[in-house]
């Protein structure tokens, strides 16, 4: 059989465009022993993929020009040579952007679609939920009564971080890029939400929203928002450095304030992390996130784009702020 696939056509310089992607029809091999044939149901698009489009050394190997793009995928098993994954199983794994693919059963995780919608295993109960869980709870270790600021708070990770901080009894402040997203954060229980695009002085707005200073900062964005937070840090503050989306498409490294003296004077812990650092603890995180979701303490918003051909557009939309919550593409 054949499948449509999406390849990396060229490496972007600055903001990626549709020209970086090429559609192609490829043969799908028959599954061998221990393998399964998969029909793609949902594809995750995530900001970290922009880094993999570059040839620069990073925490994960770059995509190869002329080869399929890949990422989180929820798929259905339609042919199986594995007793562990019979036909009809719904699984999640890192798979190519294809309508059909073959994978080793051991590289896939079966998901309980009776517990939550299948797409949630790419978001709230998947990699983005786990990113929020470990980044906030393991690195920031928020305590009841503390103030937590989340940048990119209406995104897939940030929206979960804020809810987890509220579960822990914190005052939570989020930044987002539209009035609709600000309203969404209020619905999630954020104490304060700031539209950074229409706020004339983001530093003053953050100071007003966090009158007792900042104990925990979950940084998805970097840039001027992070510069402003540094001036609000309390003694022994903790910062989880998750993303820097404001600079992902920069062609030159932007120059900003040097924060080291502020970190030093406040004895602040700043720790970058990748969710795969916690791979051995993923079952713990999924179990707890699932329990909070079942209890109604966690909500998930999804921006769902329809159709395999729209995957590049959904990905590019991340950098225009088009998504609220988790961005996924429904393929089948």
N, C-alpha and C positions, 0 to 999 in steps of 0.2 A: 504494500500500500504506500501511498504518498501522503505528505503533509505540507501545509503551509508553514513556513518558518520565517523569523525576522532576524536578520544578520546585522552586525555592526559594519556599516559600509566604510566609515572613515572616523578618525578621532577628531572631536570637536576642538576648536580654539575659542574659548569663551563660552557663551551660551550655546548649547546644542540645538540643532534644528532637525526637521524631518529628513534633511539630506543625509544625516548620519545613519539612517536605517534603510535596509534593502529587504524586500520581500522575495522569497524564493520557494520553489517547490522541491522537496527532497524525498528520497526514499526512506521509509521506515523499516528497519530490519525486523525480522521475526524474533520474538523473545526467546532467549536461550534458557537453560536450566537455572532456576533461581531468579529469573527476571519476569517482569510483567509489562504488558502493553497498556498504555494509559491514554485516556481521552481528557484533555485539559478542560477544567470547569472554570477556574478563576486564576488570574495572573496578578501578582502583586507588583506595583511600581513604587519605588522607594528612592529617596534622595541619594543614598549611598552609591547607587548605580552610576551616578555621574562620575564618581571617582574611578570606577572600574572602566570607564570609557577612555580614560587617560592611560598612557604607558608608564606613568610615574609609579615608583615603588610605593606600596601601601600595605595595609594589613591583610589584603586579599588580592589574589592574582588579577591582573587586568583582563578585560574581554579582549579577544583576538579579532583583529580586522578580518572580515570575510567569514567569521564563525558566528553561530547563534548567540544572541543575547540570552541571559538566564537570570533566574531569581526564584523567589518563592512562588510555588504553584500548588493549587489544590486540584486533584485529578481523580478520575474514576478508573478502576481497573476493568478493562474490557476483555483481556485475555491474560491467563496466568500460568506460569510454571513455578509457582511458589505456594506451598501449603499455608504459609502465614498470611497471604493476601489473596483470597479467592476473588473470582469475578464479582463485581458489584461493590467491592471495598472502595471507600473514599480515603484518599491519602494526601499527605502534604510532604513536599520535599523541594530541594533546589533543582530546578529543571529548566530546559531551554524554552525559549518563547516559540513554541510549536503547538499546533492543534492536537497532534498525537506524538507520543514518544515512547521509548523503551528505557526501563531503568532497573537496576538491581533492587530487589525487594528490601534488602538490608539498608538501603539508602533512603527509605521512605518510612513515614510514620502514619499508621492508621488513625483516623480522627473519628470521634463519636458524634456524628451529626444529629443524634437524638438529644445531645446536650446543648447545642448551639448551631446556628447556621454555618454551613461549610466555610463561607468566606471569613468567618471570625477567626479561623485557625491561621489566617495570614495577618491578622490584626490583633484584636484584644486578647485572644488566646493563642497567639503565635509569636513571631519574632518581635513585633513592635510592642506587644504587651509585656513580653519578657525583658525587653530593653528598658521599659519604664520601671518594671518591678525591681530589677537588680540595680539599675542606676540610682533610683531613689532610695530604696530600702537598704541596700548594701553599702553604697558609697555615702549618700547624704545622711542616712539614719535619722530621719526626722522625729522629733519628740513633740508630744502634745503641747500646744501653746506657741510653738515656734512659727516663724514666718518663712514661707517657701515661695520663691519666684520661679516661674516657668516661662521660658521664651519659646516661641513657636507653639503656643499652648493649645491651639485649635487643630494641630496636626495629629497624625496617628499616634505618636509617642506622647507628645505633650498633654493631650487630652486625658490620657490614662494616668500620667504622672500626677496631674492635679487632683484627680479623683482619689488616687492612693493617698496623697497627702491629706485630703479631707478625712479619709478613713482613719488616719493616724492622729486626727485632732488638731491639724495645723491651720493657720491663716494662709490662704493661697491666693497669689496674685499671678495673673497670666497676661502675656502680650500676644496680640493677633493683628491681622491686617485688614479687617473689615468690620463694619457694624454688625453684620450677620454673625460673624464669628465671635464677636464680643457677646452678643446675646446668647449664643450657644454655650459659651463658657459659664455664663450666669446660670443657665439651665443645669449645667453639670455641678453647680455648687461652689464655683470659684467666688471668693469674697470680693475680689476686684478684678476687672478685665480692662485692658487699655488697648485702644486702636493706635498702634504706633505710626500708622500712615497719616493720621489726621491730628495727632497730638503734636503741638508746636514745640514742646520741650519735654522729651521723653524722660530725661533725668529728673526733672521736677515732678512729673507725674508719678514716677516710680517711688520717689521719696515720700510723696503724699499717700500713696497706697500702702507703703510699708513704714509707718511712723516709728515703729520700734526696731527698725533695721532689718537685715536679712540674715537668717540663720542657714538656709539651704537655697542653692540656686541650681536649677536643672537647665543646662545650656544646650539648646538645639540650634541656635542661630548665630551667635557671635556678634561682631560689629558693634554699633553704637549702643545697642541695648545692653550688651555685656559690659561695655565701658562704664555705663551708668550704674550698673549693679555693683561694680567694684567699690564705688564710693559709699555703699550702704551696708557693707559687710559688718556683721557683729563679731565679737571675739569668738574664735574657734568655729567660724562658719565652715560649711562644706559645699563644694562645687562639684557636680557631676558633669563632665564635659562629654556630651553625647554627639553633637553635630555642630557644624559651622556653615549652615546653608547660605548665609549672606556672602560667603567668599567662594563658593564652589565653582562659579563660572568666571571668577576674576582672572584676567590675563596677567596681572602683576600682583604681587603680595601687597595688600594695603597696609599703610602705616597707621598705627593707632597708639593710644596711651600704653605705656609700659606698666603692667600691674604689679610687678614683683614686690615693690615696697609696700603696697596696700595689703598684699597677701601676707607679707612678713609681719607687719604691724598688728594684724588681726589674728595671727596664727591660723590662717585659713588653710584648709586642705583642698587642693585642686587635683582631681584625678580624671584623666581621660579613660574611656573604657570602650570595649567592643562586646556586644552581647555574647559572642562566641567564647569570650573569656570564661563564661559561666556555663558552658555546655554540659558539664557533669551535673549541674543543679537545675537544668531545665525542667525535669519532671516535678520538682518541688514548686517551681514558679507556676507551671501550668495548673497544678492541683490547687494552689491557693487562688489564682486568678479565676479559675472555674468556680470555686466555692463562693467568692465574692460576687461573681456574675449571677450565679444561681440565687443568691440571697438578695439580689436587686441593688447591690451596692456599687456596681460598675455598669456603665452604659457605653455603647459603642456606636458612633456615627460612621457611616461609610459613604464615600463618593464612588458610585459604581458607574463605570463606562461600559457600554454595550458593544461587543464585537471584537474579534481578534484583530481586525485591521486597525482598530483604534488604540492599540497598546502604545505606539509611539506618542500619539497625541496626549494620552493620559499621563505618560511619563513627563512630557514637556510641560504639561499643566502644573506639575508640582512646583516649578520654578516661577510660575506666575501666580501662585497662591490660589489655584482654582479648587483645591480640595479642602473639605472640612472632614476631620477624622481620617480614617484609612482610605487610601485610593486603591481601588482594585478594578480589574477589567473582567467582566463576565463573558466567557468565551462560549460556553455551552451549558 
